[in-house]
């Protein structure tokens, strides 16, 4: 019978346990060291390399424009240049087969890409005639209440009856919204006066608001003396300034809707409180059917203007087959027939661009 040395056996067992514990601690230390190395490497990459990359790319993290509109989040905490979202040109921009022989000035702006496709004398001061009403509408939409009821008074009717009017009568009641449609569709000078008197407190007060708004938009070659555009030597603007006003006015739904109407029927009340209807019709040849735009171009709407001194004027919003928007303008054309023929020459640039 063998006899086992109990103390020796216990010592060998204790040594085996100690060696296992040492191996476990060694493995644990290796794992911990690897983790620390990975953490240290990540911190080094983050602070020495990645941080520089962020500093370089972040200032240029902006979205592309569409129809002149950008996402505000892309410009948070950054100053925008004054020309952001605008087509800009310092002078003439020629285009093939466009001479504008029978007009003083004109332009075509791609509002989606912010590119000037054609420009002639766009910064020359000219009489605007009823293109003035773009600014009249803008000021009224910005500072007036569209649901206000306006009673037509003598001030509104103090206008040449042979000029373009909405046939307002003393004591008639319309909302500001309704008169804006008359202003932009029928080009009513009486509507312009009624709007100015109501929104500005007086014609003079409203005209001051128009000039202040023009200055705010950067239309520094513009000066208004009335709200309708009838001739005054000190009443002038430029094709480019009209573009600035037009683009700003497009931010308001009532403007976009009104310039797109071929006609508009309004319900109003006369001085006795009786209810009547009146229909106003657009003055643009593109809406009357007297002119047809080039293939691939859709005339969305615009504003006409004509006086002896201003000649025939036209500003338009058009779209191509892909839905891109364009602003075009001609000022001081010899007559309306030449005006629309030359406008089609300008719009043909859009057609060629799509080929």
PESUL-V446703 format. One record per backbone hydrogen bond with DSSP energy under -0.5 kcal/mol. CO is the residue of the C=O (numbers start at 1). NH is the residue of the N-H. Records with the same first field share a line. If there is no record, write none. Layout:
CO->NH, NH
This chain:
2->4
4->6
5->9
6->10
7->11
8->12
9->13
10->14
11->15
12->16
13->17
14->18
15->19
16->20
17->21
18->22
19->23
20->24
21->25
22->26
23->27
24->28
25->29
26->30
27->31
28->32
29->33
30->34
31->35
32->36
33->37
34->38
35->39
36->40
37->41
38->42
39->43
40->44
41->45
42->46
43->47
44->48, 49
45->49, 50
46->51
49->53
50->54
51->55
52->56
53->57
54->58
57->60
58->61
60->62
66->69
69->66
71->74
72->75
73->76
75->78
81->84
83->86
93->119
95->98
98->95
100->103
102->334
105->331
106->120
107->329
108->117, 118
109->111, 327
110->114, 115
115->110, 117
118->108
119->93
120->106
121->124
122->240
126->237
128->131
129->132
130->133
131->134, 135
132->135, 136
133->137
134->138
135->139
136->140
137->141
138->142
139->143
140->144
144->146
145->148
146->177
148->150, 176
150->152, 174
152->171
153->157
155->158
157->159
160->163
164->189
169->172
172->152
173->269
174->150
175->179
176->180
177->181
178->182
179->183
180->184
181->185, 186
182->186, 188
185->283
188->192
189->193
190->194
191->195
192->196
193->197
194->198
195->199
196->200, 202
197->201
202->206
203->207
204->208
205->209
206->210
207->211
208->212
209->213
210->214
211->215
212->216
213->217
214->218, 219
215->218
218->220
219->222
223->236
232->235
234->236
236->223
237->126
238->242
239->243
240->244
241->245
242->246
243->247
244->248
245->249
246->250
248->251
249->252
252->256
253->257
254->258
255->259
257->260
258->261
259->302
262->282
264->266, 280
266->268, 278
268->276
269->173
270->273
274->270
276->268
278->266
280->264
284->287, 288
285->289, 290, 291
294->297
296->321
297->299
298->300, 319
301->317
303->315
305->313
307->311
310->332
311->307
312->333
313->305
314->330
315->303
316->328
317->300, 301
318->326
319->298
320->323
324->320
325->111, 112
326->318
327->109
328->316
329->107
330->314
331->104, 105
332->104
333->312
335->339
336->340
337->341
338->342
339->343
340->344
341->345
342->346
343->347
344->348
346->349
347->350, 351
348->352
349->353
350->354
351->354
352->355
